[in-house]
Every structure is written in structure tokens, then in C-alpha cells.
Amino acid sequence: MTRPIDSRLRFRAMAVLLLATVIGGTSRSVRAYLKLGADVGGRVVSIRWDRQPVRYMVTNREVPRVSPQDLQQAVAQGFQAWAGAPGVSVTGDFIGYTRAEPVTGDGVSVVGFQSRPELERVLGATTFTLDSTTGEILESDIFLNSAASWSVAAGADAPRFDVASIATHEL
């Protein structure tokens, strides 16, 4: 004996199929990044860096197999990768090493390692401070979780994670 298909189940199946078709049919360049917006005076404006190049510092702390200089080179590679992406205009200017942590609200854009074992599934995260009237990014910080194993070797030295790839993603 066959049972009729519940109309709610059919709707869900069709919605999933439609979503998969839309995602599958979208070009790679569109799926390469997430465009963010902010509510400014009742309208949504794109979040963006108006001041170019983005001036950033790197925390002067190493993790196994990755020196601060390695991290700085990986971030520079990330900015180079984004410079080659169509429709993206962001450049970076490394201004030095710091003891500062990558925390939002201090007026300095910092990239660095932080031990965050409670975030065991998080390799890195980006935070930023916005101008609430324009949507301009005033500062941004990126942390890479030193609780994970990292590498700057070609091919990422499995099972370690590739610093340049994750830095590029966070940028």
C-alpha cells in the first residue's frame, strides 16, 4: 500500500531542489565571497574599505612552524590574491609588528594568532568596526586560532592548515 506524499514534504523537497539549482548555477566569482551590508539611516549600504591601502599590523607571536614573518608574508599573499579578483579593489600596507592582540575597538587593524581552544571548529575570524553613517570599515582584526595546527609549506603540510589560504579567506 502506498501512502500519499504530504504536501509540506513536497514543498520542502521542491524548495531544496530550487535552492540547489540556484547555488549550482551561480558562477564561481559570485560565490567567492560574501558581500556584507549595514543599516545606515534606514537603508542598507555596502560595507567597504574607503581608505586604501588597508594599513595593518601583525602580532609578534609565533606558533609551531609559523613565525610572525611567515604570517605577514601569508597576509601579503592574501592581499595579492584579492587584488587579482574581478570587481575587488582592496590593497594592504604592512606597517609593522605589534604586541597588540587582534581585538576590535583599539583603532588598529591587527592580524595574529590567538589560542581559542573553546572554538575548536574555528580556524579564524574577522571582526571590524564601522562608521555608522557611511558603512566604511574603520578597522578590522583577524585572528587565526593557534589551537589548530598550521603550516606555510607548499601543499599545507597535511594535516596542518594552510596559513595563506585561511588569511585570504578572512581578508
N, C-alpha and C positions, 0 to 999 in steps of 0.2 A: 504494500500500500504506500503510495507516495503522498507526501504532505505538501500543501501549497506553500510557496515562499512568502514569508512575511513581508509586507510592503516596506517596512522600516529597514529590514535587512537588504532588500533590493536597492533602496535609495542609498544606503551606506556603501554598498558594493559599487554602484554607479558613480558615487562621489569619489571613492578611492580610485577607480579607473580613470575618471576625468582628471583628477589631480596628478596621477602618474603620467598621463598623456601630456599634460601641460608642462610638467617638470621635464619629462623626457624630450619634449620638443623644443625646449628653451636652449638657446645657444650657450656654449661654454663661457663666453665672455660675460654674459649676463649673470651666470651662476658663480662667477669667480669671487664676488664679494657681496656684502650686504650693505645696502645704502640706508643710512640712518637719518632720521629727521627729528626735529624738536618743535614743540608748540611754542610759537612766538606771537603773542598778541592775537591768539585765536586762529592762526594759520600755521601750517606745518612748513618749516624751512629745512633745507638740507644742511646737515652738519658738515662742516668743512674747515680746512686749514686755510685761512686767508693770508697769513704771514708765511712767506716762503723764503728760504728753506726752513723746514722744521728744525729748530735748534734742540739738540738732545744731549744728554749725558749718559754714561754707563757706570753702574755701580762697580766699584773697585773690589769685587769679591769673586774668587774663583770657586768652581765646583770641580769634582773629579773630571779630568780630561778636557776642561774648558776654562781657559784663562779669561780675564777681563778683555784682553786684546782680541781673543778669539770671538767673544761675544760682540765686541764693537765691529769686527770685520763681518760677522754674520748679519748684523743690523744694516751695515752699509750695503751688503748684497741684497737685502730685502728692499731697501730704497731703490736700488738699481733695477730690481725686478719690477717694481711698481712703476718706475719711470718708463719702462717699455710697454706698459699696458695701455691699450687704446682708451682714450677718454679720461685718463687719470693724470693729474698734474700735481704731484707731491714729490718734494725732494728733501733730503735730510742734510743737516750740518752738525757733525760731531764736534762738540765744544769741550770735551774733556771727561776725565774720570771723577767720580764723586764717592763719598761715603754715604750719601743720602740713599734712602730706600725709595723704590718706585711707589710712592703714595700720592694720590691726588690732593690738591689743595695747597701745595707748597710753592707754586709758581714756576716749577722747573719740570721739564719733561725728562723722565729717567727710565732707562731700561736696565733691569737687573734680575738676578736670581734671588728668590726668597724660598725658604723652606716652609712649605704648606702641606704637610702630610695629611691633614684633615681633608684636603681637596685631592684625594688620591687619583681621581679621574681627570683632573685639570692639569694640562701641561703649561698653560699660560693664560693670562688675561690682560685685557687693556681697559683702563679707566680714563676718563677725561673730564675736564672742567670746561663748561660752555659759557659764552656770553649769552645771557638770557634774552637779549634784544635782537641779536643777529644770527645766532646759531653757530658762530665762529668757535672753533676749538681754541682755548687759551693755553691749555697744557694737557699733556697726555702722559700716562705712565704705563709701562708694560712690565709685568713680572713673569718670569719663567720659573716653574716650580722645581726647586732643587731636590725635592723628594723623588723626582724621576731621574732616570739615567740619561745623560746627554752625550752627544758626540758632534765634532766638527769634521770628522773624517768623511771622505767621499763615500757615498753609499750608506751613510749614517751608522756604520759600525754596529749592526743589529746585535742585540735587541735594544740598543740605545736610540733615543730620539734625535733627529737632526735639528740642530740649533737654528740654522739658516731658514729651514722650511717653516718652523714654528714662528720665528721672528717675522718672516714675510707675511704669514697669515695674520699675526697680531697687528702689524702695521696696516 
